[in-house]
Amino acid sequence: MRAWAELLRLPALFTVPGDALAGAAAIGARPNSRTLLAIGSSVCLYEAGMALNDWADRAEDAVERPHRPLPSGRVRPAAALAAAGVLTAAGLALASRAGRPSLAVAAPLAATVWAYDLFLKRTPAGPAAMAAARGLDVLLGASATAGPAESAGPTGPARRTATAGPAGPGKPARTAGPAGPAGRTGLAGLAGLSQLVGPAGHAGLAGLTGLAGPVGPVGPTGHATRTGLTGLTGLAGLSKLAGLAGPAGRSGPSGPVGPADRGTRGGALPGRTPGVTRGAVGRRSTAARRAVPSALALATHTFAVTTVSRGETQGGSPVAPLAALATTGALAWSLTSRPAPGTGRAGGGQGPAGATPWPAGAVSAPTDTLRTALALAYAATSARPLLHAALNPSPPLVQRAVGGGIRAMIPLQATLAARAGAPVTALLTAALAPAARRFARKVSVT
């Protein structure tokens, strides 16, 4: 069992639930049963990536890390690969239980995990791929919590009725899919990843953090990475993966038929107010957009930590730890600033259709205090080992910096939840940090 705990890097597992919780908080909804399904899906996909990573690195680990479970013979390579496949299937199955929009996010998330481990890890696109995976994980929690469009109830059409519309007189009702391209945008959403990676395989750390520095961190080949906004424009498109990007516009006998006018050639279904469905879809599209900033914040941190991790086995330049240190400071500073009016749950607490909204009211002073404390905890967890690695980028100190960056995910997720006005979710997320620390003393997180 210890060999499998090392293979799956058990302490890092505690950094996963906070992604879905941060996504739920970002859209202004309480965590629900679908959020739990998203957490289960995220855990399975994350652990699949861990097993696949060691399987792909088994030859390299035999030289640089012979104590790892595969090169030491404690776990067979075939078993690790099989575990990766089973865990991936389980993650997709759990996402499908949460609804088609969730599966539309989980599918490209799984594809990103496998692409990183098998092809992208040692390329300049590696950190960007890891950042995209973490951002997708946040959007998975948001899309699952919002639920499929069918759950909109009276605010959106669940079925097409047998009327004198395009379905024809007397024809049985047909189930209408989610309002908007839910379940159909998974592959199209991968365009966001291609934009994130950039045409030359570079992703700008300064672009990710919003900093205006002229150059980013120096990659393994010694060339400065790009700093344009190209690195992050891709993740803005990831909100489409939640299936909340607006009406799909299906074709009918009289031309395109949108969700607001399905069923009859003359417009809305009898007894239904025209445009109601479009309003429900609009709320869902807004919910997806509201989750993007949280996804970008976690993706930014992931990009920085992954860049530093390239010097784990042989050491490296102090530039990557210094750039990650600057990223940590920028994120901590931005998270301690007061949210703009109308964000979070201020001004009505309206959640997405089908989700339970939080109570109305502005973010309270105690929640602001909690947010500041959690942001400082994030900065302290990540910054200290990064500073040591910058002063002496030897393999042990770089590994310690990477471990601190991974554990810092938890207070960062909690800070994002508190900033969205969800103090209970923030405290629940922060409560995972002691367990991660305790297990990290027994099993390496890297």
N, C-alpha and C positions, 0 to 999 in steps of 0.2 A: 504493500500500500504506500509506503514512503516513496518508492520509485515512481509511482504514478502521481503522487503529490508533487514531486519534483518536476516530472514531465509536464504536468498541467499548471505548474507554478501557482499553487493554491493561494498564497497571499494576494496575488494580483487579482484573484477572482472577486475580492471585495470592492474593487474599483468599478465593477460592471453595473450593479443595480442603480447606482446614482445617475447613470446616463438616462435611463427611462424615467426616473423620478424628476430629473431636471427638465426633460421634455414635457412631462405632464404639467409641471409647475409653470413652464413658459407659456403654455396655451391657456392658463387660468382655470384648470380643472383639477378636481381631486383625483388622486390615484384610485383606480377601480380594478375590477377583475381582469380587464383587458391589459391594464398596466402590468399586472403580475405575469400575464402571458408574454408580454414583451420582455420583461426581465428574464423569464425562463429562456426565451429565444436568444436573447443577448448572451446569457451565460453559456449556452450550448455552442453558439457560434464562436465566442471568445475562446473557449477551451478547445474547440476544433482547430482554431488557428495555432494554439500552443502545441498541440500534438503534431500538427502538420509541419510546424516550424522545425521541431527537432528531427522529424523524419527527413526534411529537405536538407538539414545541416549536419546529418549524421557523419558524413565523411570529414567535414571541417572540424566538427566537435571531437572526432577521434584524435586529432592533432592538438587542438587548442583547449578542449575541455573534455578530457577522457573520463572525468568523473560523472558526466551526464548520464542519464538512464540508458540511452541507446548505445553509445560507444562502450559503456561499462558492461553491457550484456544483461542488465537487470530488466529491461523491457525490449521485446523483439521489435524490429522496424515494422514488420507486417502488422503487428498489433497496434502500433502507434498510428499507422496509416488507416487501418480499419476504424479505430476510435475516431479519427478525424472525420471520416465519411459518415459514421453513425451519428456523431454529434451535429454535423451539418444538417443531416436529414431531420433530426429531432428539432433543431432550431427553426427550420423552415416550417415544419409541421405546427409548432407552437405559434409561430407568427400567423399562419393561415387560420388558426382558431380565433385569433384576435380580429380577423377580417381581411378582406382583399387589399385594402390600403396598406395594412401592416406587412403583408406578404410582398407587396410591390416594393417596400423598402428593404425587407430582409433578404430578398433575392440578390440585388446588387451588393448588399453588405457581404453576403457569403461569397459572392464572386470576387469582391475586393480582397477579402481575407485570403482566399486561395491564390489569387494573382500575386499578392504581396509575397507570400511564403515561397511560391514556386518560381516566380519570374522577376519581381520588382525589388526584392529586398536589397540587393547589392547594386542597384542602379540609382542614378540621381532621383528617380521618381519614387523611391522607397518611402522617404518621410511623408511625401504628399499622399501616398496611398494609405499609410497608417492614419494620417489626419482625416482623410475622407471616411475611413471606416469608423472612426470615433464620432465624426459628425453624423454619419448615417445612423449610428446607434441611438443618438439623441432624438433624431427624427422618427426612429422606430417607436420610441416611447410616446412621442407626441401623437403620431398617427394611430397607434393602438388605443391610447386613452380617448382620443376623439371618436373612435369607432367608425364602422362603415356607414355609408350614406343611408343604408336602409334603416338604421336606428334613429333616423331623424323624426320618425313618427309622422304626426300631422303636418309638420313643416316641409315635408318633401314626399314625392310620390314613391311608394314602395312597390306598386304593381301597376301594370297597364291593364285597363279594363276593356271588356268586350263592348265597344261602342262602334259607331259608324265611322271610326277613324281608320288609319292605315292598317290596323289589324284586321279589319273587315267585319261585317255583321256576323254575330254569333260565334266568332272565333274565341277560344278560351283565352283567359288573361295570361300574360307572360310576365315573368319576373323581370323587372327592370334592374339593371346593374346600378352601382353607385353613381350618384349624380356627379358628373365630371369623370375624368379619365382614371378613376380608381382601378387599380389592378392592371392598367395598360401603360403606365408610365415608367415601369421598372427599368427597362432597357434604355428608354429615352433618357431617363435620369442619369445614366452613366455618362452622358455628355458632360454633366457637372464634374465628374472625376477627370475626364480628359482635359477640361479647362483648368481644373485644379493642378494637374500635373504640368500642363503647358506643352507647347509644341516641341520643345527641346528637352523635355523631361526634367525641368527645373521648377521649383516652387519657391516663391519669395517669402522668406520669413518676415521681412519688413512689411510686405504686402499683407501677410496674415495678421500681423499685429496692428496694422494701421500706422506703423511708424514710417517716417519719411526718409529713413537713412539711405544713403546712396548705394550701399551694398549690403548683402545679407551674409549669413555664415559661410565659411569656406567649407566646401564639400570635401569628400575623400580624395579627390584629384587635385585639390588645392585651388580650384576656381571658385570665384565668388558666385553665389546663387543669385537668381534674379530677385529683384525687389519690387516689381510692378504689382499692380492689383490683380494681374492675371491669376495669381495663385489662389485668390479667394473667390473670384467671380463664379467659379464652378460650383461652390457649395451653395450659392444663392439659388441655383437651379435645382438643388436637392430637395427643396420644399415640394417640388412636383412629385417626388416619389411618394409623398403621403396621400396621393390621390385627391388632393384638395385644390387643384389648380384651376378649377372653373369648369364650365359645361363642355361636354365632349363634342356635341353637335353631330348627332347621328343622322344618316340620310333616310328620308322617308319618300313616299310617292310624290310629294309636292316639293321636294327639295330638302335641305337640311332641317332636321327637327331637333331642337334643343331640349334640355330637361324641363324647361318651363312650359313647353307646348307639345309634349308627347301625347299620342293617343288620337287626337282629332286633327283634321286638316285645318280647322278653323281656329285653333289655338289651344287654350287650356282645357283640361278635362272638365266635364260637367260637375258643378258643385265645388270647384277648386278655384281659389283666387289666383289669377295669373301673376307670375313673378314670385310666388312664395318659395318655390323650390330654388330659384336663383338666389334668393336671400339666404337660404340655408347653405347653399354651396359657397356663397360669399363669406359666410361666417367660418366655414371650414377652411377656405383659402386663407383667411386672416389668421386662423389658428396656426396653420402651417408656417406662415411667414413669421409669426411671433416666436416660433421655436428656432428659427435660423440663427439669431444672435447667440443663443446658448450653444448651439451646435458649432458655430464658428469659434467661440471661446475655447471649448474643449479641443477642437481640431487644432487650434493654434498651439496650445500647450503640448499636444501630442506630437505635432511636427517638430517642436523644439527638442523634446526629450528623445525622439527617434533619431534626430540628427546627432545628438550627443552619444547615443548608444553605439554609433559606428566605431567608437574608439574603446569599446569595452575590453577587447581581448589583447590589443596591441598598443593601447594608449593613442594619443592623438594631439591635435593642436588645441591651444587654449581658446581659439576663436569660437568653436561650437559651444562650450560651456558659457563663455561670456555672452554670446548671442542669446542663449537660453535664459541666462540670468536677466538680461534686459527684457526678454519676453515676459518673464515672471513678474518683474516690476511693473511693466506696462499693463498687464492683465489685472494685477492686484489694485493698481491705481484706478483703472477704469471701473472695476467692480465696487469700489468704495464710493464712487460718485453716485449721487441720487438719480434714480431713473427719471426719464423725461415724463411729463404729464401724460396720462392715458396709457402708459405701459403697465405691465404687471397686472394686479387686480384692482388698481385704483379706478374709481369712476364707474362702478357698477358691477364688477365681478362677473361679467358675462363670459361664460365658457363656450366651447364649441357645441354645436347641436349634438344631442345624444350623450353629452358628458355632464357630470354634476359640477356646476360652477361653485367657486368659493364665495363666501359672503361678500357683499359689497363693502366698499370703504377703502380709504387710502391706506398705504403701507404705514404701519404704526412706528412710533419711535423705538419701542423694544425690538421690532423686526429690523430696523435700520442698524441698531446697535449689534444685533446678532450677525447681520451681514458684514459689518466692519470687522467683527471678531473673527469670523470665518475666513474673510479675505486675508487677514493678517496670519492666520494659521496656515493658509495655503502658501503665502509668501515665505513663511519661516520653514515649512516642510521642504519646499523646493529650493530656496535660495542658498541655504547654508552649504549643502553638499555640492551645489554647482559652483559656489565660490571656491571651495577647496579644490575641485577639479580644474577650475580655471588657473589656480596658482600652481597646481602640479597635476597635469593631465596623465597620470599613470593609470594603468588598467584598474587597480583596486579602487582608486578614488573616482574614476569614471563610472565604474560599476555602482559605487555608492550613490553617485549623483543620479544615475538612471533609476535606481531603486527609489530614491527620494522623489524623483519626478513622477514615478508611477503612483506612489502613495499619495502624492499631492493632488491627484485626481479627485480624491474623496472630498477634501475641504473645498476644492474648486466647484465640484458639483453642488455641494451644500450651499456655497455662496450664491450660485446662480439661482437656486431655489428660493433662498431668502430674498434675493433681489427682485424676484418675481412676486414676492408677497406671500410665500408659503412657508412660514416658520416651522410648522410641524414636519413637513417634508424635509426641510433643511436639517432639522435635528435628527430625524431618522437616518438621513444619509450620513451625517457626521458621526453617528453612533457606530458606523462600520469601521472607522479609522482605528480604534483600539484593537479590534480583532485582526485587522490587517497587520498592525505592528507586532502583535503577539505571534502570529504565524510566521512573520518574516524572520523572526529569530531562529526558527526551526528549519524553514525551507526558503531557499533563495527566490527572490521575486524576479530575477533576471535570468 
